Amino acid sequence: MSKILVATEKPFAKVAIEGMRQIIEDAGYTFALLERYTDTATLWAAVSDAEGLIVRSDKVTPELIAAAPNLKVVVRAGAGYDNINLQACTDRGIVAMNTPGQNSNAVAELAIGLMLFAARNHFEPGTGTELKGKKLGIHAYGNVGRLVAALAKGFGMDVYAFDPFIPAEKMEAEGIKSIATVEELYRTCQYISVHIPATPETKRSINYALISSMPQGGTIVNTARAEVVDEEGLFKAITERTDLRYFTDVAPDCLHRLANNVGARVFATSKKMGAETAEANINAGIAAARQAVDYLKNGNNRFQVNR
């Protein structure tokens, strides 16, 4: 009987595992679970006879793929998939997928939470500011960006967005002001919520020029990927301008250097926690199991991210 392996250093919620097991076994596949493994050799041994693999943030490397001669599909339970070596999958004819949208609400709520945390000075005594009436720029109006915009409107924020792949008419129909260039977005908005993926085009694209162009009191909230921010540019901008803040769910390599120089104007969660809700954990796991089964049984590759 063909095997689908769920391999996660960070375990899924128990209810997610139960649901995944049922989906996989009801489809006639063997369900295998590897949690909290401590070395790659354990993972390679577990995947050696698997046709399907479901991961969270676990690295799917060329070495892992070489250890899995029967592997046909890898599903990342989450939206980002930079932990999967897509070229290695493509070279072997393996379909790689993500589960877009399953974590979106959790990430959007965290983005708003980070804005509140920044505006109210880490919830410490002293005068903070309100989000109401402030201009928020959504950098990429995808699943998460759209939800952040909706939540921000509930706080009375004035919402703008830049996304070259979304028609301006669509944004404006949803009550969002479309901005023609990323430069204008950063010049215009006191808050920026970052949702771009890490690609060769976007890595380090949020640079000194963009950051230093923000209005007085500018705050960047990054719940996307660390690599999209040019760390040297960030360090230069935020040390030169004592009104700027950077709050992130993906700690930069220079976090300690930043903290030592600018103090509480920089904040990073202790680990990436955008998808760390019970609901997102369950939704992503169930979706991943359904997609793996649907591909193996029916060839449905709707969410394929490699070609």
C-alpha positions as CSV (number, residue, x, y, z in Angstrom):
1,M,0.0,0.0,0.0
2,S,1.4,3.4,-0.9
3,K,2.6,5.6,1.9
4,I,2.1,9.3,2.6
5,L,4.5,10.7,5.3
6,V,3.7,13.7,7.5
7,A,7.1,14.8,8.7
8,T,7.3,17.9,11.0
9,E,9.8,19.1,13.5
10,K,7.0,21.4,14.7
11,P,4.0,19.0,15.3
12,F,0.6,19.7,14.0
13,A,-2.3,19.9,16.5
14,K,-3.7,16.6,17.5
15,V,-7.0,17.2,15.8
16,A,-5.2,18.1,12.6
17,I,-3.3,14.8,12.7
18,E,-6.5,12.9,13.3
19,G,-8.1,14.6,10.3
20,M,-5.1,14.0,8.1
21,R,-4.9,10.4,9.1
22,Q,-8.6,9.8,8.2
23,I,-8.3,11.5,4.8
24,I,-5.2,9.5,3.9
25,E,-6.4,6.2,5.2
26,D,-9.9,6.6,3.7
27,A,-8.3,7.1,0.3
28,G,-6.5,3.8,0.7
29,Y,-3.0,5.0,1.6
30,T,-0.8,4.3,4.5
31,F,-0.5,7.2,6.9
32,A,3.0,7.6,8.5
33,L,3.9,10.3,11.0
34,L,7.3,11.6,12.0
35,E,7.4,14.4,14.6
36,R,10.1,16.2,16.5
37,Y,12.9,14.4,14.7
38,T,16.4,15.6,15.6
39,D,18.5,14.6,12.6
40,T,18.1,14.4,8.8
41,A,19.0,10.7,8.7
42,T,15.8,9.9,10.6
43,L,13.8,11.9,8.1
44,W,15.6,10.3,5.1
45,A,14.9,6.8,6.4
46,A,11.2,7.6,7.0
47,V,10.7,9.1,3.5
48,S,12.6,6.3,1.7
49,D,9.4,4.4,0.7
50,A,6.9,7.3,0.6
51,E,5.0,8.5,-2.5
52,G,3.7,11.6,-0.7
53,L,5.3,13.9,1.8
54,I,3.7,16.6,3.9
55,V,5.9,19.2,5.7
56,R,5.6,22.5,7.5
57,S,8.8,24.4,7.7
58,D,11.0,21.4,7.3
59,K,13.7,21.6,4.6
60,V,13.1,19.5,1.5
61,T,16.6,19.3,0.1
62,P,18.1,17.6,-2.9
63,E,19.6,15.0,-0.4
64,L,16.2,14.3,1.0
65,I,14.7,13.9,-2.5
66,A,17.6,11.5,-3.5
67,A,16.7,9.4,-0.4
68,A,13.1,9.1,-1.6
69,P,13.0,7.2,-4.9
70,N,9.2,6.7,-4.9
71,L,8.3,10.2,-4.1
72,K,5.7,11.8,-6.4
73,V,4.3,14.8,-4.5
74,V,5.5,17.2,-1.7
75,V,3.0,19.4,0.0
76,R,4.0,22.3,2.2
77,A,1.2,23.0,4.7
78,G,1.3,26.7,4.4
79,A,1.6,29.5,1.9
80,G,5.4,30.0,1.7
81,Y,7.5,27.3,0.1
82,D,11.0,28.5,0.1
83,N,11.9,25.5,2.3
84,I,11.4,23.3,-0.7
85,N,14.1,22.9,-3.3
86,L,11.8,23.3,-6.4
87,Q,14.5,22.6,-8.9
88,A,15.4,19.3,-7.3
89,C,11.7,18.4,-7.3
90,T,11.3,19.4,-11.0
91,D,14.4,17.4,-12.0
92,R,12.9,14.3,-10.4
93,G,9.4,14.9,-11.8
94,I,8.0,15.5,-8.3
95,V,5.1,17.9,-7.9
96,A,5.6,20.5,-5.2
97,M,2.5,22.2,-3.8
98,N,1.6,24.7,-1.1
99,T,-1.8,25.3,0.6
100,P,-2.5,29.0,-0.1
101,G,-5.0,30.8,2.1
102,Q,-5.1,28.3,4.9
103,N,-3.0,30.5,7.2
104,S,-4.0,33.9,5.9
105,N,-6.3,35.0,8.6
106,A,-3.8,34.1,11.3
107,V,-1.1,36.0,9.6
108,A,-3.4,39.0,9.0
109,E,-4.4,39.2,12.6
110,L,-0.8,39.1,13.7
111,A,0.0,41.9,11.4
112,I,-2.7,44.1,13.0
113,G,-1.5,43.0,16.4
114,L,2.1,44.1,15.6
115,M,0.7,47.5,14.5
116,L,-1.1,47.9,17.8
117,F,2.0,46.8,19.7
118,A,4.1,49.4,17.9
119,A,1.5,52.1,18.2
120,R,1.0,51.6,22.0
121,N,4.8,51.4,22.8
122,H,4.9,47.6,23.5
123,F,2.0,48.1,25.9
124,E,4.2,49.9,28.3
125,P,3.1,53.1,30.2
126,G,3.4,56.3,28.2
127,T,1.5,58.0,25.4
128,G,1.0,56.0,22.3
129,T,-0.9,56.7,19.1
130,E,-4.1,55.3,17.6
131,L,-4.4,53.4,14.3
132,K,-7.6,55.3,13.4
133,G,-7.0,57.8,10.7
134,K,-3.5,56.6,9.8
135,K,-2.6,55.6,6.3
136,L,-1.8,51.9,5.8
137,G,0.0,50.6,2.7
138,I,-0.5,47.0,1.8
139,H,2.7,45.8,-0.1
140,A,1.1,42.9,-2.1
141,Y,-2.6,42.5,-2.2
142,G,-2.9,38.8,-2.1
143,N,-4.8,36.5,0.4
144,V,-3.1,38.0,3.5
145,G,-2.9,41.6,2.3
146,R,-6.6,41.6,1.5
147,L,-7.5,40.4,5.0
148,V,-5.2,42.9,6.6
149,A,-6.9,45.6,4.6
150,A,-10.3,44.5,5.7
151,L,-9.3,44.4,9.4
152,A,-7.5,47.8,9.1
153,K,-10.6,49.4,7.7
154,G,-12.4,48.2,10.8
155,F,-10.0,50.3,12.9
156,G,-10.7,53.3,10.7
157,M,-7.4,53.3,8.8
158,D,-7.1,54.8,5.4
159,V,-5.9,51.8,3.3
160,Y,-3.7,51.9,0.2
161,A,-2.2,49.0,-1.8
162,F,0.5,48.3,-4.4
163,D,0.4,45.1,-6.4
164,P,1.3,45.0,-10.1
165,F,-0.6,41.7,-10.5
166,I,-4.0,42.9,-9.2
167,P,-6.1,45.3,-11.3
168,A,-6.6,48.7,-9.7
169,E,-10.3,48.4,-10.4
170,K,-10.5,45.3,-8.2
171,M,-8.8,47.0,-5.3
172,E,-10.9,50.1,-5.6
173,A,-14.1,48.0,-5.7
174,E,-13.1,46.7,-2.3
175,G,-12.6,50.2,-0.9
176,I,-8.8,50.2,-1.3
177,K,-6.8,53.1,-2.9
178,S,-4.6,51.6,-5.6
179,I,-1.0,53.0,-5.7
180,A,0.9,52.9,-9.0
181,T,4.4,52.4,-7.7
182,V,6.0,50.9,-4.6
183,E,7.9,54.1,-4.1
184,E,4.7,56.1,-3.9
185,L,3.3,53.5,-1.4
186,Y,6.2,54.0,1.0
187,R,6.2,57.8,0.6
188,T,2.5,58.0,1.3
189,C,1.8,55.6,4.2
190,Q,2.7,55.8,7.9
191,Y,2.3,52.0,8.2
192,I,3.4,49.5,5.7
193,S,2.3,45.8,5.9
194,V,4.6,43.6,3.9
195,H,3.3,40.5,2.1
196,I,5.6,39.9,-0.9
197,P,7.1,36.5,-1.4
198,A,10.9,36.0,-1.4
199,T,11.9,35.7,-5.1
200,P,15.0,36.8,-7.0
201,E,13.2,40.0,-7.9
202,T,11.9,40.8,-4.4
203,K,14.9,39.8,-2.2
204,R,16.4,42.9,-0.5
205,S,13.9,45.1,-2.5
206,I,12.7,46.9,0.6
207,N,15.9,49.0,0.7
208,Y,17.3,52.2,2.2
209,A,15.6,54.5,-0.3
210,L,12.1,53.0,0.3
211,I,12.4,52.9,4.1
212,S,13.9,56.4,4.5
213,S,11.2,57.9,2.3
214,M,8.4,57.0,4.7
215,P,6.5,59.8,6.5
216,Q,7.3,60.9,10.0
217,G,6.7,58.0,12.4
218,G,6.8,55.4,9.7
219,T,6.4,51.8,10.8
220,I,7.0,48.7,8.7
221,V,5.4,45.5,9.7
222,N,6.8,42.4,8.0
223,T,5.0,39.1,8.4
224,A,6.3,37.8,5.0
225,R,10.0,36.9,4.7
226,A,13.1,38.3,6.2
227,E,15.0,38.2,2.9
228,V,12.8,40.8,1.2
229,V,14.3,43.5,3.4
230,D,17.8,44.8,2.7
231,E,19.2,44.6,6.3
232,E,22.0,47.1,5.7
233,G,19.6,49.6,4.2
234,L,17.2,49.0,7.1
235,F,20.0,49.5,9.7
236,K,21.1,52.7,8.0
237,A,17.6,54.2,7.6
238,I,16.4,53.4,11.1
239,T,19.6,54.6,12.8
240,E,19.5,57.9,10.9
241,R,15.9,58.5,11.5
242,T,14.8,58.1,15.1
243,D,11.1,58.2,14.3
244,L,11.1,55.0,12.2
245,R,10.1,51.5,13.5
246,Y,10.4,48.0,12.2
247,F,8.2,45.2,13.7
248,T,8.5,41.8,12.2
249,D,7.6,38.1,12.5
250,V,10.8,37.1,10.7
251,A,13.8,38.3,12.7
252,P,16.6,39.8,10.6
253,D,20.2,38.5,11.0
254,C,21.1,42.0,12.3
255,L,18.4,42.0,15.0
256,H,20.8,42.3,18.0
257,R,22.8,45.0,16.3
258,L,19.6,46.9,15.6
259,A,18.3,46.4,19.1
260,N,21.5,47.7,20.6
261,N,21.4,50.8,18.5
262,V,17.7,51.7,18.3
263,G,16.1,49.8,21.2
264,A,12.4,49.3,21.2
265,R,11.9,50.8,17.7
266,V,12.7,47.3,16.4
267,F,10.8,44.2,17.6
268,A,10.8,40.6,16.3
269,T,8.8,37.7,17.5
270,S,11.0,34.9,19.1
271,K,10.1,32.6,16.2
272,K,7.9,32.9,13.1
273,M,4.4,32.7,14.5
274,G,2.2,34.0,11.8
275,A,0.5,30.6,11.3
276,E,0.8,29.6,15.0
277,T,-2.9,29.4,15.7
278,A,-5.0,26.2,16.3
279,E,-7.2,27.1,13.4
280,A,-4.4,27.7,10.9
281,N,-2.6,24.6,12.0
282,I,-5.7,22.5,11.4
283,N,-6.7,24.1,8.2
284,A,-3.3,23.8,6.6
285,G,-2.8,20.2,7.6
286,I,-6.2,19.1,6.4
287,A,-5.7,20.9,3.1
288,A,-2.3,19.4,2.6
289,A,-3.6,15.9,3.2
290,R,-6.5,16.4,0.7
291,Q,-4.1,17.8,-1.9
292,A,-1.6,15.0,-1.6
293,V,-4.4,12.4,-1.9
294,D,-6.1,14.2,-4.8
295,Y,-2.8,14.3,-6.7
296,L,-1.9,10.7,-6.2
297,K,-5.4,9.4,-7.0
298,N,-6.5,11.9,-9.7
299,G,-3.5,13.8,-10.9
300,N,-4.9,17.1,-9.6
301,N,-2.0,19.6,-9.5
302,R,-4.0,22.8,-9.0
303,F,-1.6,24.2,-6.3
304,Q,1.6,23.1,-8.0
305,V,4.4,25.7,-7.4
306,N,7.1,24.1,-9.6
307,R,7.0,23.4,-13.3
